[in-house]
Amino acid sequence: MKKLATGLVGLVGLVGLATLLLILSGCTKKPEATKHSSSKESVKTSQTSTNNSKPKVTLTTKELVATIYIESYMAQHSTKDIPTAVNEILKQPEFMITTPLNNTFLANEHIVLVGGDLGTTITITDDKIHVQSYNGNEQFSDKYYSAKELTSKYTTHVDLLKKVVTLSDKHVAERNSLTNEELALSAYVKNYVTTNTEISSFLSEGLSKDFSVGLQDNSYHFSQGTGSSSEEITVSDNRVTCIVHNGATQTDTVNFTKEELSKLFLQYKQQLDNLLSIGKDNYTKFVDSQTTATSSTVDTTKLSEEQTKTWVKNYLLQSGDIDKTTFDEFTSIGTSLDDENCLLLSPRGRSKGNTTNDSSLGYFRINSDGELQKQNLSEVDGYGDWKTVSTTYLGSE
């Protein structure tokens, strides 16, 4: 019995030891599971952190120049609002970013600027940027910036910078090509001269003070005060077509391509613009003179003889039918009735320096509708049809 009891005690001890080992084994595995779970959470947290990080912003050189111009513009106008400053800059009609030298940029390249627009000269070396700003012809500021600080400040305004650069590129492209009206004037000049030397001289002093240009029926009408100097020029697709007047009735057609005119005249773009401004101003004055000379109370079907003479005189002076550079004075205006019972007028005039002889300035009549008409003379028999040249009475002397 004693041996049996001893054996039972030993068996119970073995079972207890085994149970203890199992418990200890379970305890050691639990921390491993906890460690594995913690590792997964760590990876997830790391991924979330990476996904939430902002991408690095890199500005192009032009965009960086745009930031500098905006900074100078805001200083000029005492504003801290970048979007407002950009919206104002986008209204500038000639804003350009150009590169005259390596590492040097111009934002608005003219030192003397119209309308108070700001001009800047920007030099970029490594991360150091030197900016000189001008307001009109006065230096506005002289500052240094860091490319890093500007990039950081404009990280959320990249779309606005792109708009400024796009505007600049548009204006640069326009400067490097000729507009339709510049092409039309180029063709007009080309009909007078051929070589670059002649072109330069003609643009400087070859056009008369009466030079005018106006757009009518999709054609540019050019004149220098005489009928023989007048042309109608149309720009369409790649063709520039000129109707050149030779004498009173004959016309010739001359064609150019845009490429050949651009090749010759692009270097004279500024001179073309200056002359177009003068020509359009003269044309406006001519149109205004016709309007102001009109008397709404005058019935053109019941004009006196003096009124009809005044109308013919003013038409000749304003239309370019006589050469003002050589014309001296009207010597007479004869009147009579033609076969249709219309008042016929035959003005005569004298050229400068001619003290003895005068010459005919054409034949005019006032028809039954009160319109001033001019006769297109035939080279065969001296007669021709009548063309209405003015329906508005020109009553100023």
C-alpha positions, 0 to 999 in steps of 0.5 A: 500500500505504501508503494502504491501511495508513493506511485500515485504521488509521483504521478500527480507530480508529473501531471502537475509539472506537465500542466505547469509547462503548458501554462508557461508555454501559453504565456510565452506565445501570447507576447509574440502575438502581441508583438506581431500585431504591433508590427502591423500597426507600425507599418500601417501608421508609416504608410498613412504618414507617407500618403499624407505628406505633400509633394515637393513643388518645383517652379520653372525659371519663368514661374520663379521670375513671375513670383519675383514680379508679383512680389515687386508689384505687391510692394508697389501697390501695398497689397498682401493678397497674391491672387488680387495682384495676379489678376491686376497683372493679367490685365497688362496689355504688353506684359512679357518675361524675356531673357536678353542675357544668360541668368538675366530676365526682364519682366516688362522690358521697357524702363519707361512704362506706360500707365504706371506698370512696373518693370523689373530686371532680375538676375538669378545665380544659384539660390540668390536672386537680385531684383531691381524694380522700376516705376516709370523711369524711377527706380522703385526698389533694389532687393535680394530673394532666395529661390527656396523662400519664394518657392515655399511661399508660392507652393499653393499659387502655382496655377496663378504663376502658370497664368502669368507665364502663359500671358507672357508667352502670348505677348512674346509670340505677338511681338515676334509676328506681324498682325494683319494691319501690320502686314497690310501696311508692309504690303503697302510700303513694299509696293513703293520700295524693294531693298531694306535700305529703301524700306527703312528710309521710306518708313522714316520719311517716305509717307506724307503727312496726309497718310491715312488708313481705315478698315472698310468691308474687311479691307484696309484702305490706304492713302497719302492724299491722292487718288493714285496713292490709294490702295485697298489691301485684304489679308486672308489666310496666307495671302495679302492682296493689294488693289493698287490705283494707277491714275483715275480708273486703272487698277493693278492687283499685287499679291504677297505671302505673309511669310515674305512680308514678315521676313522683310518687315518684322524688324520694323514692327515698332515703326509700323505700329507708329505709322499705323497709329498716325494713319488711323488718327488721320482717317478718324479726323477725315471721317469726323470732318465729314460728320461735323461738316454735315448740316442736318438742315440742308436739303441736298436736293435744293442747294444753292449754286455756292453750296454745290461748289463748296461741296465739290471743293471739300470733297476734292480736298478731303477725298484724295482726288487732288494732290495736296502737296502740289495743288495751289488753288481752285481757279474756277468751278463752272456750272450748267445743266446736263441732259438729265437736268442735273446740275453739272460742275466742272472745277479747275485748279492750278498746281504750285508754281504755275501762274498761267495755266490751270487744268480740269479736276474732273466733272461732277453733278448733283443728281435728282436724289441730292447725291454728289456724283463723279464722272468716270471718263472714258479714254475713247470718247471722253464720256463715261458713267456717273458714280456716287461719291458722297451722299453727305453734304460737306458744308465747311469751307 
